[in-house]
Amino acid sequence: MKLKLLQVALQEYGDNRGKYIGKMEYEGSRGNVELLLDDKISKALLGFIGPVISKFSHEACLQLENNLRQSLTELEAGPVIENGETV
């Protein structure tokens, strides 16, 4: 089976208002399976995913910072001249 969807959302109305409710959808050879995840499981997922998102977001930000520094370095170096023409 392949995971098609993993979703956690804060419910805004109904019996679960103010709670996080999750949903998982799988696709397999016999069809699709959908599971609803209660508030306890959904909170556990958010607790696990938070640090993972932070880690990879931090790595992406460091790469962006590095790219910006490199752009400034290239800008300060001035235009590149090849065969007598500015590139």
N, C-alpha and C positions, 0 to 999 in steps of 0.2 A: 504494500500500500504506500501511496505517496501522500504526504501532507500537502493539502491545497490551501488551507487557510488556518491561521491561528489569530484570534482576535480577542481582545479584552477591552470592554467598554464600561463606563460608568452609566448605570441605568438612571434615567431621568424621570421615570413614571412607573406606576404599577407597584406590585408587591415587593419588588426588588429595588425600589427607588433609593438612590444613595449608595448602592452596592455595586461592586465590580462583578460582572458576569462575563464568562468567556465562552468561546465557541471554537470548535476544531472541526475541520472537514478533511476527510481522507478520500482518496480515489483508489479503487482497487479493481481487480479483474471481475469481481462480482457486482460492481457498482460503487456508489458513494456512501460514506458513513458520516453522519454528523453527530457530534457530541456537545452537549452543553456543560459548561464548567461552573460550579457554584462559586460563591463569593470567597470561600476559604482557599480554593485552588487558584482562583484568579489573582488573589492577593499574593499568594506564594509565587506565582509566575512573575508578577510585577516586581516582587522583591528580588528574584533571581535575575531578571532581564535588566533591571536598572543599572547595576554595576557593569554588566557586559556592554550595554549601550554607552555608558560613560567611558569605558576603556577605549572602544573603537572610535568614539567621537573625539576623544583626546588625541589619538593617533592621527586622525584626519586633520585636526586643527594644527598639530605640529607640522604635518606635511604642507598644509596651506601656508603656515608661517614661513617655512623654509622656501617655498616657491616665491613668496613675496619678497623675501630677502634677496633671492637670486635675481628677481626682476629689477630690484633697486640697484644691485651691483652691476648688472648689464646696462642699465640706464646711465649710471654714473661713468661707466667706461666709455661712453660716447658711441657714435655710429661706427659700424663695421664697414671698412672700405676694401672692396675686392675689385681688382683690375681697373682701378681708378674711379670706380663708381660706388656711391654710398648705398649700402644694402639696408 
